[in-house]
């Protein structure tokens, strides 16, 4: 009988927790519920970076900080930035051969300037000039290195935003 009561109690607890309306979300920003992520200016010869950077930043702000996207006029905060440099093909490891050297590992580097502005208060929450991240890859998989660099970029931005409170 005791085992049965324990099982019933455990089942009841599981059901109660499943129906609980509270949940944990990202770290958020104080007094900021909505954000507008403006397209990053791209000063590099790689036009695809604009979309890739914006998508990565948007996903991080929604998923990790729990903010909803809004239009610029209605958002509590605005994120704006500029991609200032993109180096997709820096050799970092080589292997000597007969009369030639083969590159066995390369690095992607992305540099950005970014600012998060609290529109209601009219003040900058966080900004960083010359934020540079990199991602290593085995040739010819540049896209893999770029994904690693973008993940590091959003980590730096989210960590910077959260450091302000």
GIJO-V788420 format. One record per pair of residues at least 6 apart in sequence whose C-alpha atoms are under 6 Angstrom apart, sorted by the first residue. I is the first residue (numbers start at 1). GAP is how many residues later the second one is. Records with the same first field share a line. If there is no record, write none. Layout:
I=GAP + GAP
This chain:
25=41
26=38 + 39 + 40
27=38
28=37 + 38
32=44
33=34
34=33 + 34 + 35 + 36 + 41 + 42
35=34 + 35 + 40 + 41 + 42 + 43
36=33 + 34 + 35 + 36 + 39 + 42
37=41 + 42
38=42
40=10 + 41 + 42
41=41
42=40 + 41
43=40 + 41
44=41
57=97
61=6
62=6
76=43
77=40 + 41 + 42
78=38 + 39
79=36 + 37
80=34 + 35
81=32 + 33
82=30 + 31
83=28 + 29
84=27 + 28
85=25 + 26
86=23 + 24
87=21 + 22
88=20
89=17 + 18 + 19
90=16 + 17
91=15
92=13 + 14
93=10 + 11 + 12
94=8 + 9 + 10
95=6 + 7
105=32 + 33
106=30 + 31
107=28 + 29
108=26 + 27 + 37
109=24 + 25
110=22 + 23
111=19 + 20 + 21
112=18 + 19
113=15 + 16 + 17
114=13 + 14
115=11 + 12
116=8 + 9 + 10
117=6 + 7 + 8
126=35
133=16
134=15
135=10 + 13 + 14
136=9
137=8
